[in-house]
Amino acid sequence: MAGLAVGQTPAAAAVACPSGTESDFNGDGTRDTVIADPEATVGGAERAGSVHVVYGGGKGTLELTQALASVPDVPEPGDQFGFSLAVYDANLDGCSDLVVGIPYEDIGTVQDGGSVHLLYGATTGLGSGVAAKEFYQGTGNPLGGGQEAQDWTGYAVAAGKTSGGTPFLLIGEPGEDVGTVQDAGMIHYIHGTAQTVLGINQDTDNAGAVHSIVETNEGPRVLRTGI
């Protein structure tokens, strides 16, 4: 099964993903547990990072790393895959989906540009159905904008549903420069199953007025208080 590491037990398949059960990646109606290990060595790459999934009801475990075919990219030293995590139902199929932040991922030659992986749940287990999606900056890429060193996309993530049932994902980027203001920071707001992206910083009112104004090194300070 795609996404399983050698020697691990697959989760029992369900007929369909039931709605209403939180953190249920395989659709069996039982909550699952996610454990991050961003300091883990993977294939000799120190601090490449991994994420462990324990399926509820004793239905097996899964180790997610960038060495798996179902996970984008490859493990590199210092990536810290799993530095941040969030869970929500991104495509409203009833199976929970896992968001993994990798803020120290190099994007091409851009050091620590950072990225976020969205791994979809399925009745046959997390990452075995719909292909994973990767969010990162750059012209023509999901988050748009320009890639910069030490942007740290994915330093913090949060996700859920609006009161109207629309799925949303928030991606923190504390090292983003806003205009000429260095490390002012911003948040990417991805909403709906179409995953429309809005960039939010202290110079925007895309999601309503944001308190204060952009200032140098504001991004890290804002993210320490949470999104």
N, C-alpha and C positions, 0 to 999 in steps of 0.2 A: 504494500500500500504506500502510495506517495506520502512523503513526510515523516515516515517512521525510521528511526535509527536502527541499526543492526541489533538484534536480540531483544527488541522491545515488543510488548504485547499490543496488538491493535485493539481499539475500542469496539465494542459490539455495535453493529449498525442498527439504526432505527428505521422504521418505514418512512417517516417524514419528520422534519424538524417541528416540534410543537412550539407554539408561541407562549410567552409568559414565564418561562424559566430562565433566570439570569445565569450568566456564565456557563451556559450549556453548549459546548462546542460540537458535540456529536449528536444532539437532538434526541437523547434518550429520556429527557425529563429530569435528569439529575445534575446538580451543579458540579462543575469541575474546578480544579484549582490550578493556578499559574504561579510559578516560582522563578524569579529572575536571578541570573548569575552572570552579570555583565563583566566580571573579572575572570571568567573561565578561559582556560587555554583550549583552543580548538585546532587540531591538526598542527600543533607546534606554534600556532600564532597566539602569543600571550595577550590576555585581556581582549580577545576577540569577542567573547561573550556568548552565552547560551540562555535559553528559556526552557524550563521543564513544565510539562503539563501532566497533571494527575487526574485521570478521568474518574468521576464519581461512581460509587457502587463497585469499586474494585475492578474496573474494566480496562486497566492497563495504564501505561505511561507513554510519554512522547517527549523526546528532546529535540528542540528546534535550534538549529544553528544555520549560518550562511553556507555551510558545507552541503546542505541538502538541496536536491534539485527543485524542491517546491518552494524554496526561500530565495529571493533575489540576491545577487552579488556573491561574493566569496569572503571567507573569514580572513581578516587582516589584523595585525597587531594593533591594539589600542582602539578598535572600533567600538567596543562596549555595547554590542547587541543586547538589548534588554535593559538599557539604562533607565528607560521609562516604559510603562505599560498602561494600556487602557482596554476595556472590553465594551463592545456594543454590537447591535445587529445592524450592520452597515447597509445590507441589501434587503432587509425585512423579509428574509426567508424563514425566520423562526429559530435558526441556529445562531448562536453568538459568534462574533468575529473578534480576533485579537489584533490589537495595535501595538507594534514594537518600535520604540524609539532607538535610533542609533546615532547620537549627536556627533560622535567622533569619526564617522564614516567619511573617507575621502571621496569626493565626487570628481572623477577624472584626476586631474592634477591639483584640484582645489582641496587643500588640507583641512580636515575637520569641517567640511561644509555641512555634513549631517543629512540624514534621511530618515524616513519612517516607512515601515512595512505594514500593510494591512493584510492579514492572513485570514482567509474565510473559513468558517465552520462548515461542516457537511456531515451527513448521516454516517459516512464512513471514516470520520475523524477530521480533526483540524488540518487544513492545508491539503486535503485530498480531493477537493472539488474545484470550485472556481479558482482560477489562477490568482496568485497574490498580486497586490498592487503596491507600487513604490511611490512615495511622495518626496520630491526634492526640488530644489530651485534650478532655474535656468530657462532660457528662451525655448519655448515649445515643450517644456516639462510641466508636470502637474501643478506645481506651485508658482510657476512663472518667475518673473524677476531675474536678478543676476546672481550667479554663484560667487561667494566670497569666502576666503579662508576664515575659520573660526566663527562661522554663522551659528553652528551648533543646532541645526534644524533637528527637532525631536528631543531636545533637552527635557521638555515636559510635554505630556499629552493628556488629554481628557476627552471623554466621549459620553454620549447618551442619546436621549430623545427629547424633543421639545414637548410642551404640553399638548400639541396637536399630533404627536406621534412621528414627527420628522426626525430621522437620525442625523446626528452631527458629530463632528470630530474637531477638536482644537489642537493645533500643533504649535508649541512654543519655539521661538527662534531668538534667543537672547542676544546673540552677537550680530544681528542684522543692523547694517547702517541705514539710516533713514535720511535721504538727501546727503548732506555733508556731515551729519551728526553720527559719529562713530558709536557702535554698540548700543544704539538707542533701543533696539529690540522690537519685535513684532509677534503677532499671533496670526496663524492661518486658520480661518474658519471654513470647514468643509461641511456642506449641509445637503441633505436630500440624497436619494439613491443615485441621482445624476452626479453627485459629488461636486457641486459648484463651489468654487474657492473664492473667499474674500480675504484680503489682507487687512489686518487691524493693527494700528499703532496709535500713538498719542497725537498724531496729526490728522487722523481720519475720523469720520462719523459714519462709516459703512454699517455699523451695527449700533448706532447711537453715539452720542458724544462720549469721548474717552477723557477721563480726568487728567488734568495737567497738560504739559507740553513735552515734546521729545527733548531728551537731554543725553549727553555723553554718558555711557556706561549705565543707562537706565535699565536696559534689558535684563541683566543678571539680577538686579535688585528686585524688579517686578516679579521674576519667576521664583525667587526665594519665598515669596508670600503666597505662591500658588496662582493658577490660572483662574 
